[in-house]
Amino acid sequence: MEKKNIDWANLGFGYMPTDKRFVANYKDGKWDEGVLVSDAAVVISECAGVLQYSQSCFEGMKAYTTEDGHIVTFRPDLNGERMEDSCRRLEMPVFPKEKFVEAIAKTIEANAAWVPPYGSGATFYVRPYMFATGPVIGVKPADEYQFRVFGTPVGPYFKGGVKPLTLRVCDFDRAAPHGTGHIKAGLNYAMSLHAIVTAHAEGFDENMYLDAATRTKVEETGGANFLFVTKDNKVVTPKSSTILPSITRRSLLTVAKDYLGLEVEERTVYFDEVKDFAECGLCGTAAVISPVGKIVDHGKEICFPSGMTEMGPVITKLRDTLTGIQMGSIKAPDGWIKVIK
Ligand SMILES: *Cc1c(COP(=O)(O)O)cnc(C)c1O
C-alpha cells in the first residue's frame, strides 16, 4: 500500500479529511449495519437534538504503525465501553462495544494510506462520536441518532522537545457533583472553553480543576487526568466520581506496577498535598503523558523539583514504557494491542 505524500514530521494536531468514514444510523429503535462513505459532510434536521440540547458524546484514540509494519490500536474495547457509559448517561442508544471496535477497525483499514509510518513521530487519530439527529423541541431525548468514525493523521505532540507545562488553579468548575464529569460528553468541553481561553490569555497552558463542592481536592484538567509521583517514587492519581476515567492513566498505573515495580495509589488527593510531590504529569491519548513544571494558585507558585526544562525521571520511564508497548517494541499485556492489518 502506497502511503500518502505527507510531511509526517511537520504535521500539527489538526483535522485533515481522509478517504473514508464510518456512518451508522439509529431509527425505529435499532441501529442499521453502518457503511463506509466518502462524503465528509453531515446533513441533519435544523431541529436535530444535538443542535438544540447538545445530545452528543465522543471518543478519542490512536492507530500506530509498529516497527514490523503492522497497523494497531490500543485497547479500543475500553473506548467502546466508555462510549456505552456516555450514551446511557445522556439517554442515547448504546452502540454496542463489539460493533464499535469493528467500526474503528474498518475506518482505520480503509484509511491505511493515511496512517503515519513507524518512526515518523506522527500517529493516526481516530474520532468515534454520536449525536442526536432526530428533531426535538420539547425537552426530551431524540428518537434518531448517528454514530460516525473518522480518522486524521496528527503530528508528534512534543515537537522540538518536551516542554513542561504551567497550570493555573481554575476558578471555574469542570464538573458538578453527580453531573457528567465521568463521561465523554461534548457539553463538558463546551463549558470548559471559556476557562481555557482565559487561561491561555493569562499565559497558562492548562487549568487544574478542583472538586466543585469543596474546592479542596484535585480533579483533572479540561482533557487529561493527573498523575503525581511522591518523593519516594510512589505513583498517585486522584480518585473521584467526577473525573473522566482516562484509558491512558489506567494503563500507566498498570505499567508503573507491573513493568516498573512501583507502588501505585488511586485515592483522594488534596490540593494542599500537591506541593509535596516530586513530579506531576497530565495523561491522555493525545500526549500520552505531559510533564507539569509549575502550578499557580492565585499568585502562589508550586514548582516541581523536575523543573521547567525536562520531564522527571519516573514520568519519563512511564512514558517510554507505554509508548514502547503501543509501538510494539515492548511486549504488551494480553489484550492491549489490536492488530488492524
Ligand atoms: C478523553 C479525556 C481524558 C483522557 O482520556 P484517554 O482515554 O486517556 O484519552 C481525560 N480527561 C477528559 C476530561 C477527557 O475527556
The ligand as an SDF file (V2000), in Angstrom:
LIG
                    3D

 15 15  0  0  0  0  0  0  0  0999 V2000
  -10.6060   11.9970   26.9320 C   0  0  0  0  0  0  0  0  0  0  0  0
  -10.3290   12.6360   28.2450 C   0  0  0  0  0  0  0  0  0  0  0  0
   -9.2040   12.2780   29.0160 C   0  0  0  0  0  0  0  0  0  0  0  0
   -8.1490   11.3180   28.5510 C   0  0  0  0  0  0  0  0  0  0  0  0
   -8.6310   10.0270   28.3470 O   0  0  0  0  0  0  0  0  0  0  0  0
   -7.8100    8.9680   27.4870 P   0  0  0  0  0  0  0  0  0  0  0  0
   -8.7100    7.7890   27.4350 O   0  0  0  0  0  0  0  0  0  0  0  0
   -6.5520    8.6880   28.1830 O   0  0  0  0  0  0  0  0  0  0  0  0
   -7.5780    9.6070   26.1510 O   0  0  0  0  0  0  0  0  0  0  0  0
   -9.0640   12.8850   30.2540 C   0  0  0  0  0  0  0  0  0  0  0  0
   -9.9400   13.7940   30.7080 N   0  0  0  0  0  0  0  0  0  0  0  0
  -11.0180   14.1690   29.9850 C   0  0  0  0  0  0  0  0  0  0  0  0
  -11.9500   15.1810   30.5350 C   0  0  0  0  0  0  0  0  0  0  0  0
  -11.2540   13.5970   28.7290 C   0  0  0  0  0  0  0  0  0  0  0  0
  -12.3170   13.9800   28.0210 O   0  0  0  0  0  0  0  0  0  0  0  0
  1  2  1  0
  2  3  1  0
  2 14  2  0
  3  4  1  0
  3 10  2  0
  4  5  1  0
  5  6  1  0
  6  7  2  0
  6  8  1  0
  6  9  1  0
 10 11  1  0
 11 12  2  0
 12 13  1  0
 12 14  1  0
 14 15  1  0
M  END
$$$$
